[in-house]
Amino acid sequence: MARQGLGALSVEPDALLTGRGRPRRLPLRREPDGLSLDLSGLGGAWVTVTLTDDPGAARNARLLMSFLAGESGRPGAPLAEEALGGGVFAWTGRLPEDVSALRVTGLVPGRPLSLQRIALRQRSRPSLLARGLLRDPALTLRAAFWRALGKRVRGRAFLDRALRHRRETGYGAWIRRSATLTPADRARIRAEVAGWEAAPLISVLMPVHDPAPRVLRVAIRSLQAQLYPHWELCLCDDASRKPAVVRLIDRLAARDPRIRVVRRPENGHIARATNDALALAQGAFCAFMDHDDALPEQALYEVARALRDDPGLVLVYSDEDKIEGRGRRFEPHFKADFDRELLYGQNYINHLTVVRTDAVRALGGLRPGFEGSQDHDLLLRLTDQLDPARIRHIPMVLYHWRAAGGSGTFSDRALARTEAARLRAVAEVVERQGARAEQGPHGFVRVVRPLPEPVPRVSVIIPTRDRAELLRVTLAGLFGATDYPDIEVIVVDNDSREPETRALFETYRDDARLHVVPAPGPFNFSDLSNRGAAAASGAVLLFLNNDVEVIEPGWLSELVSQAVRPEIGAVGAKLLYPDGTVQHGGVVLGIGGVAGHSHLGLPDEDPGYFARMVLVQEVSAVTGACLAMRAEVFRAVGGFDAEALKVAFNDIDLCLRISAAGYRILWTPFAKLVHHESKSRGPEDTSEKRARFQAETAVMQERWGPELRADPYYNINLSRISAHYRL
């Protein structure tokens, strides 16, 4: 079954402008990645934009709206649209004065953009004030105050903030508006499945041992309520001692022929019980389900649809959340696409997991002795040599993990044993790579990679212009506080003129480790970095800003140990502001239109979103403020783009070209430094700098548009306004 392109249109939507004068249709143009709505002549107008999905089409998880404005004609920052429920999204605000069009794209690869209607309603000042008073009275009153004083721009800013305030926030509101099926959705799913030929049978494996009968009943009923009917439940009763549990299993199995039961004469724990359930499986794929959890009604449909889209898949997994005794859902985990490094540190895949049955059997199923981490162990062994193209992440919450009394989960009772099993499972895999696994932060796993012998020389490339007080700290850290034994530092001097800078260079005149390369002319970070790389003799290049401070000795060894791996193209570090908060936790594509730093401003001691700030992980890009890579990789991809990206986004572009060449990009929290944030260059505060920044933004959007819309290591359900992992 062929997959459609990202954001392709499945229907021709209707586009109408109302509110001032007679309603009129707006010109609509198809684009390769979505559509463009002509807004010529509407600059400066206050409007409400409403997008309505086709009720007969598959629901998109997210849409992306942005305005085209100015001479560049490129999309601006994503708009913070609000889901209203039932596939309806809205945004209210003031159109840019030079707006030309509204761009709408989809964010789900393979799922068509299914808009039925686009409505623009011009808003009057009284209606805007009334709407603002309902959402944020204080900000609205401030807007009216400044407007009365003739401060129109300030008044608009406060009113805009008031209109963006959401009356309902939090996960519960998101569920109601973005993740609740309508009767039309259910009818569409049932009709679609009815038309499938050779629909895959999914065998749900459920080991059962003395749960509270009520939670077991809920778990099985959630399976029976699936909109996808082609499943079987392979249930292994692992010597339950509660008569009520035994009776419930017998009663449900007698009523539903899709429930198949095997009983163990003695308790064998979760691995043996799951394997006995696996022996019953007749489906080509098996899903793993605990005896106290629940599936949303569309879960198996979404899995089956993914399997039909790509019959070569071996592993499918989804997002998940937790559910408590009264049915309240909380703590959603919106996951990344497949990330081998993150999987070493934690079982982020977890639930819902569906695996090709013959692949599980070929591995011998789950391994006894790894209880508590048996799923993690299976996933590590399964994915060790598996092509990531055969793994699919569905960015939808398709599993509710029970977090209430009566579940009797092994992990809750034996956390220490679970962590030990996790460590053993990871160690077995990485030892074959010559690495070792050790206990990491918060009970997770850190994989320590060896350095080659002899260690490769590292050429540290530092573009600079004066600010000797900053560079002095950087050099002192490299030469006196870093334990790596073979470093050369290449300072690319871009027209430094202050006597303090000349005096600093003179201090190192007799130190063969420091080379100063003159590079006069306008500031061009890409060109300066390329010149430094051309002068370097090291097998590993480290691009470093002149305002980075070393705070721990082993940081460079960690970067090099990752960068020398043949499959790794570039590695970035955890950078902190001087106040101890995160400045760089990796780069997330699409934030603000191009890219933004992950977990910006988070306290260093905070583990981040599901421990992302304490675990090595794959990312789409890392900052050039501290970027390590092998010199051969840098040369192979052509270095930094010194023509089109002189200052901004050159590091993002470089990383994307490295990824396109088949390498992976890593971020590690075990290399930590302080970054004083480009103090030597200054802010983008002149018209010339702003114009250059806009031009470089346009280059990135033209060159990498599809990649910027859907970062595989983020999640399409999370905000594009900032990379704080929020809805």
Secondary structure, 3 states (H helix, E strand, C coil): CCCECCCCECCCCEEEEECCCCCEECCEEEECCEEEEECCCCCCCEEEEEEEECCCCCCCCCEEEEEEECCCCCECCCCCCEEEECCEEEEEEECCCCEEEEEEEECCCECCECEEEEEEEECCHHHHHHHHHHHCHHHHHHHHHHHHCCCHHHHHHHHHHHHHCCCCCCHHHHHHHHCCCCHHHHHHHHHHHHCCCCCCCEEEEEEECCCCHHHHHHHHHHHHCCCCCCEEEEEEECCCCCHHHHHHHHHHHHHCCCEEEEECCCCCHHHHHHHHHHHHCCCCEEEECCCCCECCCCHHHHHHHHHHHCCCCCEEEEEEEEECCCCCEEEEECCCCCCHHHHHHCCCCCCCEEEEHHHHHHCCCCCCCCCCCHHHHHHHHHHCCCCHHHEEEEEEEEEEEECCCCCCCHHHHCHHHHHHHHHHHHHHHHHCCCCEEEECHHHCEEEECCCCCCCCCEEEEEEECCCHHHHHHHHHHHHHCCCCCCEEEEEEECCCCCHHHHHHHHHCCCCCCEEEEECCCCCCHHHHHHHHHHHCCCCEEEEECCCEEECCCCHHHHHHHHHCCCCEEEEEEEEECCCCEEEECCEEECHHHCEEECCCCCECCCCCHHHHHHCCEECCECCCCEEEEEHHHHHHHCCCCCCCCCCCCHHHHHHHHHHHCCCEEEEEEEEEEEECCCCCCCCCCCHHHHHHHHHHHHHHHHHHHHHHHCCCCCCCCCCCCCCCCCC
